[in-house]
Amino acid sequence: MYAFTFERPASLADAQRAAAAGGTKVLAGGQTLLASMKLRLANPEKLVDLGGIAELSVIRREGNALVIGAMARHADVATNADVKAAIPALADMAGNIGDRQVRAMGTIGGSLANNDPAACYPAGALAMNATIVTTQRKISADDFFTGMFTTALNDGELITSVSFPQVKRAAYIKFKQPASRFALIGVCVAQTDSGVRVAVTGGGNGVFRHTGLEQALAKSFTPQAAAAVKIDAGNLSGDLHASAAYRANLISVLTQRAVAKALG
């Protein structure tokens, strides 16, 4: 690991000022950044740790929305009473990210900002039509994820919270890569006031919505309707863990299971 300076601001205003400096990386949960630094794949001159800003860890109900602070740990989301009551699928998702150590340190804001192409939270945010609230604006999940490890965030722009509207039904199912516990494929389905949304992670360049599955499930929210949709492997990735065709089959199977789970 290369040498760096470390700062732990106590307020969001101080964090914004510190993050605006060149050569700075923001530390949320550190599950990707610190590993990259240990391998000398990342060399920030300064780390700005958001862990000292209490307001960023708050989880609360706000009207019909569930608002989760960017620094809320996966373990906190998994066990929070408001999350379990309002959107149990989100609590279930958080409770199955990584292992206990990852859940104790990883944060929802860090996961979304990092946008790993096999991460769970991006699928949840996209399927459940979340809004990412930052120090500069509000960004819909449809506009937030722009590609592998890239988002709509500007330099120095920090996520402060994520707002999830109430959903009628939702469920997330993933097929874990055994070593990393990332999703080889993960599928989140949600019935919302505006229709059915289906988000897929682990399939390629980043999280994406599958319009074919959405249209079929909007007509009939059943596993049979999902099974009837042909999944094109053409744009999916293939690697030593799974071919594109295998991932396509997983998308179909996991969507069917997610629908069945959402129906209870």
Number of C-alpha atoms within 10 A of each C-alpha: 13 12 10 12 10 14 15 16 18 15 14 18 11 13 21 17 11 21 23 14 13 12 12 20 21 22 21 25 25 18 18 15 21 15 13 14 16 12 12 11 13 15 18 17 15 20 20 20 21 23 17 15 16 14 17 20 22 14 23 16 14 11 9 12 17 20 23 26 24 28 28 26 23 26 21 22 25 21 15 14 14 16 23 15 10 19 21 21 26 23 22 18 21 24 18 19 22 20 11 13 10 16 21 15 17 24 26 27 28 24 21 25 21 19 24 22 26 26 25 32 25 29 30 30 26 27 30 30 21 23 21 26 21 17 14 13 11 16 18 16 23 15 12 22 25 17 16 15 14 16 16 14 18 8 11 19 15 23 24 20 25 26 24 25 20 18 20 14 19 25 28 27 26 27 17 18 15 10 7 10 16 22 23 23 27 28 34 32 33 27 23 17 10 9 13 24 23 28 26 32 28 28 25 20 17 21 30 23 19 16 13 14 25 23 18 18 24 16 11 12 20 19 20 14 19 26 18 12 15 13 19 13 17 9 11 17 17 15 7 5 10 15 14 18 16 15 25 21 18 21 32 20 16 24 29 23 21 26 27 15 17 21 13 8
